Amino acid sequence: MIQGKNIHKSFGDIEVLKGVDISVKQGEIVAIVGPSGAGKTTLLQILGTLDKPNQGSDYELTINNTSLKNLKDVEISRFRNNEIGFIFQFHQLLPEFTALENVAIPAYIGKKSQSETEKRAKEVLDYLGLSHRYDHKPNELSGGEQQRVAVARALINQPSVILADEPSGNLDSKSAENLHKLFFQLRDEFQQTFIIVTHNNELAEMADRKLFMKDGKIL
């Protein structure tokens, strides 16, 4: 599903990633843990095509049988929209839009029709127990509901992989527990693949594999 080899990333004179290799199978939940500054989020951004490894470095990055190394920017954007879902610590919902509208945004970016998009958005929100929240704006939702809307947004285009950066870091313990259970439910029912950067030990221990990063490398 995901193969990354010899991934280097520097910002000026600071080398953040020092030749990272990573392999993830379909339907696997992988947790990436380690101290702050280890390069976890930088690696996640590269896997999510939000950033690129060092130019000129001899690396490989393949997701769902597509090599990303030589794709043009417009091709990468299209691939990201179709194949990758994102969940962040802060839900990043647009405050002026309803839950349904927030979930629909990635599908509209992918030029899907309004009728198809609304149907799919409602299906995902229904699955996540939010059928009564279609028309509510983020400030009318609890923290746990906001994060489930963010999960629905990540799922709407049926991506190959969901990348999550501290997804439960801003939630109370009960909401965090519910979110973690949801990830495994999605994996069990739909073979959804997850790569999760987290400081939450309980979530990391639940994962199929735990990768420890330190000083820009996976140990």
N, C-alpha and C positions, 0 to 999 in steps of 0.2 A: 504493500500500500504506500508506505513512505520510506524512501531511502535517501539519506544524506551522508556524504562522505567528504572529509577534509574541509569542513566549513570554517573559514577564518573571517573575522570581522574586526576592523580597527576603526577607532575614531581619533584622528590625528595620530599622535604617538602612542596612544593607549590601545593595546591589543585586548579586546574583550572576549573573542572566541579564538581558540588556539588549536584549530584542526579537529572540530567535533565530528564524530560519526554517530548516526542515529538510524535505527530501523524500527518501524512500527507496522504491525499486521492489521488487516481489516478486522474491525470488531474488538480491538484491544483498547483498554484504558490504561494510559501510561501517565504517571505522575513524575514531574521534574521538580526536584527539591534541591535545597542548598542555601548557603548564606546569601544575603543581599550583596549585589555586585559580582556574583559568580557568572553572570551572562545568561541567565534563564530567560528573561524577557526578550533579550536580543535574539536568542536562538528561536524563540516562538515567533517573533516578528519576521525572521527570515523564512521559517517554515510556512508562514502565512503570506509570503510574498509582499509584505509591507515594507521590507528592506531587502537588500541584496548582499551577498558575501563580498569580500574584497574583490575588486576588479583585477583580472589577470591571474587570480589564484586558480589552482587546478582542483576544482571541487565538482561534486555531483549533487544534484537535488532532483529527485523524481517523486511525483505524487500521482497515484492512480494511473501509473504507466505513462505519464507525461513528463518529459524532461523539461525543467523550467529554465535551464541555463541560458539558452539562446533565444528565448521568446522575446518579442518586442513588448514594449510597455502596454500597448492596447491589448495584446494577446494575454499578458499576465493579468490585467484588470478583468478581462472576461473570464479567465480561468478562476481567479479568486472569487468572483461573484457566484460562479456555478459550483465550485468544488470545495470551498472552505467557508465554514461558519465560525464566528468569533463571539466569545463571551468574555466580558471584562469585569474587573472588580466593581467599578461603578457602571451601572447598566447602560449608560450612554443613550438613553431614550430621548427623543426630541420632545420637549415639554408641551409644544403647541399641538401635537398630534395625539390621537387616541391610541389605545393599545393596538387595535386592528390596523390602523394606519402605520404605526411604527413597525409592526411585524411585516407589513407588505412592502416596505421600502426596497429590500434587496431584490424582490421579484420584479418590481417596476424598473429598477436599474437594469435588470436582465431583459427588459422589454417584453415581459409577459402581459397578457391582456388583463384588464381590470376584473372581468368576471372570473377568470381562472385564478387570479391572485387572491381575490376576496374569498373565494371558496376554499382555497388551500390555507389561507391565514386563519379562517374560522375553524377548519379541521384541526390545525395545530394547537390553537388556543383551547379548543374543546378538549383535546387530548391532555392538555396541561391543567385542566380544571379551571379554565378562565372564561367559560362561555358567557358568564354574567358580567364580564368586564370589557367586552368589545369596545364600547363607546366611552370608557373612562380614560382620562388623561393621566400621565404618570403621577402627578401630585395627588390623585385620588386613589392611588394604589398603595398597599403596604410595601415594605422593602422586599419581602419574599415574592410578592406578586410582580413587582417591577422586574426582578431578576428572572422570573418565569417568562415574562413577556420578552425579555432579552434572549432567553433560550429559544422561544418560538421564532423570533427573528432569525436566529442562527440556523434554524431547521428548515425554514420555508422553501429554500431552493434545493432541499435534499442533498446536502453537501457530502463529499466523501469523508471529510474529517472536520471535527469541531476543535478549535484551539481555544483554551480557556486560561485566562491570566488572573489568578487569585479570585476565582468566581464567587467564593463564599466569604471573602475577606471583609465585606461590608455588611454581613448579615448576622442576626442574632443566632444563638446556637441551634434553636429549633428550626429556623428557616434554612440554616446551613445544612443541617441533617437531611431535611426534605429535599434540598437541591442535590445533595450527593446521591441520595437514593434514586432521584430522577435520572441522573446520568447512567446509572447501572440498569435502570429499567429500559432506557433508550438503547443501550448496548444489547441487552438480552432480547428485546422485541424486534429491533431493526438492524442489528449488527453495526450500530453507529460507532465510529472510531473517535476517541478523544485523546488529546494531549493536553495535560493540565499542569500549569505551573502553580504551585501552592506551598504555603507555609503551614497548612492545616494537616497535622500529623494523622488524624483519623482518616481523612480523605486519601492521603498518600498510602496509608497501610491497606486501604480497601482496593487500591488499584491493582491491575494485573501485574504491572511492573513499576518499580520505583527507580528512577535514574537520579543519581546524586551528582550535582555539578559543583565544582570548585575551581576558582582561578581560570575560568574559560574553557574547562574541559569536563567531559563526563567521565567520572572515575569508575 
